[in-house]
Amino acid sequence: GTYLWMTNGTDHRVFQLSPAANGVISNTYNVPTGAASTLGITFAGGNLWVTDSDKNLYKVSTAGTILSAYAIAFSGTPVDIVSDGTYLWATDGTNALYKISR
């Protein structure tokens, strides 16, 4: 994509950064997950995918709207998430790797 995305953990914010503008924050969105903190984030299929400390996965629009929420049976707390263009891949504190259909 055109932007980099970052979460800020305990205050549930997602930042949109523009590499073309030397990493300047273009937008900030609040993603009210209800969990203690947001953790991992990736961009796939035109949407953001965010994990939280309550073992949930959220599909979020690039405007910051939660489109879907899924409870995932992670063994530990989900640490990070990436996309290979087809699947989402998440890791947790137990060193497990999870393949998730989006």
N, C-alpha and C positions, 0 to 999 in steps of 0.2 A: 504494500500500500504506500500511500504518500506520507503517512504519519507514523510516529512511534507512540505507543500507549504505555502508561505506567499507572499503578495503583499506589495509594498512600496509606494503606493499611487501616489503622484505627479510626480514621475519620471518613472512611468510605468514599473517598474521592478518586476519580479517574482523570488523568491528565492526557491531553492530546498535545504532542510536541511535534514541531516542524523541523526536520533535519535541514531543509533548504534555508531555514532562518536561524541556523546555528543552535538548534534545540530550544528555541523560544516556545513557551507554552501558548498554544493557540486557543485552547478551550479547557475548561474544568467542569466535570459533571459529578454530581452526587449520585451514588448508586446505593440506595438504602436497603442493604441486604438484611439488616436486623442482627447480623452476627457480630462478634467482637471485632473482626477485621476482615478486609478483603486481602487476598494474597496474590494469586496468579492471574495473569491476563494475556490473552492472545487475540488476534484479529483473524477471522475466517468466515468465508461466505458472506461478506459485507457487514458482519456484526462483530461485536466484542464478546468474548467468553471470559467470565470472571469466576474464580473460585473464592470461597470464604472459609473462615475457621470453623464453621459449623458443618463442613463437608457438603456444601451445596455448590452447584454449578449454575450460573446465570447466563442467559443469552441476552445481551444488552445492545440496543441500537447505538449508533455512533452519536446520537443526540442525548444519550444517557438514560433512555427509557428501558426498564426491564421488560423484555418480551416473553421470556419463559424462565422458569426456575425448576431445577431438578435436584433431588436428594441423591447423592452418590455414596455407595457403600465403600468409601475409602477406609483402609486399615488404620491410617494415621491422618494427620491434618494435611490437606492438599497444599503442596508447597509451590508448584508452578504448573503451567499448562502451555502447550504449543500446538500448532496445527501443521500437518503435512500436506494440506490441501484437500484431503479426503476425510481423515479422522482427526480427532483431538487426542492428545496424549498428555496425561497428567502424572505427576509424581507426588508421593507423600513422605512423611517423616520416617517410614519404614523401609525406604528404598524400593518400594513397589512401583511398577509402571502400569498405568491403566490406559487402555485403548477405548475411546468413547466415540460412538457414531454421533455425528451432528445432524 
